[in-house]
Amino acid sequence: MKRLIVIGIVLCSVILLLPALLVMFPSQPQMVTEETQMAPIEAVDLPESELAVHVFRSQTESVEAVPLEEYVVGVVASEMPAEFELEALKAQSLTARTFLLKQLLEPNDIELPEGAMITDTEMHQVYQSEAELKERWGKDYHWKIARIKQAVSETAGQVLTYDGTPITAAFFSTSNGYTENSEDYWKSEIPYLRSVESPWDQQHSPRFIGEKVLSVEEFQERLSVTLPDDGSIGSIVARTEGGRVAKVNINGTEISGRVVREELELNSADFQWKRQGDNIVIETKGWGHGVGMSQYGANGMALNGSTYQEIISHYYQGVEIESVGPYEQQLMARGD
């Protein structure tokens, strides 16, 4: 009996002392680095494709043949942060592959060097080779390229179509809370590029609010206008369905919001302005033209649990995800 009492006393003492011991000698927490957070589950290999993309490399002024999916990796890595959620990177993979396909089947009016299918600049979509990405990313290269390759591999061969035709897979950085109808930025009304809500950008994008200050002289010179003598600037007379400026009137001169954005090099066509002495202060919401998929909106959706299919169907109304196979065969038969 005495032995049992002694054991009980010892056990009680240990239980009472355990919290104090844990405080005095806490366990070492596991160090979580960006690499361990971002690395994919396992390395993946890209599927092979018979189609080679002939990319005009602007820095070397040469044409480089790149396998299709390798090209998509180079675009996604250049156009979207590797830190973004995997489902957002998958959505970007589809836009990159579809943009290329649309360009190959229906080349735009941009004159290309002999033998080239597409450029590596914003004229089309930015592309960087693995060697360039290694130099850009440095020590972060391995986990970043692995994430990009995982996203591309898991959507390999998928493209976006509408009525059986590859779409214009427009995308941009950050919305003002809404995307634009295509005709409010371009001339054509495109049925799948409709204005939709994108509330995630405000919370997740560091580019949501911007400011630009121009002198009155520079403002007038860039827009070829003369400001009123009363110290005002002009009035915003119309906005688009997506909340961006459609038209302004400056001392009797009407100018489209797009022209104002481009001539003043503003982040967005959703702007407000005010005059402060000899300067014009312009505040913008969003970053980019606003048509198609918002990249930060896509990442916000992914953070909330949306799949890449859900992201795509939100930003591109009524589109289908189809195999690139038939289109690839069409291009191969054509000799592209």
Number of C-alpha atoms within 10 A of each C-alpha: 6 7 8 9 10 11 12 12 11 12 12 12 11 12 10 11 11 12 12 11 11 10 9 9 9 10 8 6 6 6 7 8 8 11 15 10 10 17 17 19 9 8 13 15 10 16 14 11 14 10 16 17 23 20 22 23 18 11 8 8 9 14 19 16 15 16 17 23 25 20 23 28 28 23 24 29 25 17 22 19 16 21 17 19 20 23 23 28 30 26 25 30 32 26 26 27 27 24 21 25 24 20 15 17 15 10 14 12 6 10 9 14 14 9 14 17 20 25 20 19 16 9 9 14 16 16 26 21 17 16 8 12 18 16 10 12 13 10 11 14 16 14 21 22 23 21 26 27 28 24 26 30 20 16 20 23 21 19 28 26 22 17 9 10 15 25 22 21 25 19 21 20 22 32 34 29 20 24 29 25 23 21 15 23 19 13 8 10 13 13 14 21 24 23 22 20 16 22 16 22 25 20 11 15 19 13 19 21 17 16 14 14 16 15 15 18 14 13 20 15 12 13 16 11 16 16 18 12 8 6 12 15 20 17 15 19 12 15 17 18 16 22 18 27 23 22 19 19 15 19 15 13 13 15 16 18 24 21 14 21 19 15 14 17 12 22 24 27 29 26 23 14 18 15 16 13 9 11 15 20 16 17 18 22 24 30 24 20 27 29 27 27 29 29 24 29 29 31 28 24 23 21 17 10 12 16 17 25 15 16 23 25 16 20 26 26 16 14 22 20 16 16 15 19 13 10 17 20 14 13 15 13 9 8 7 16
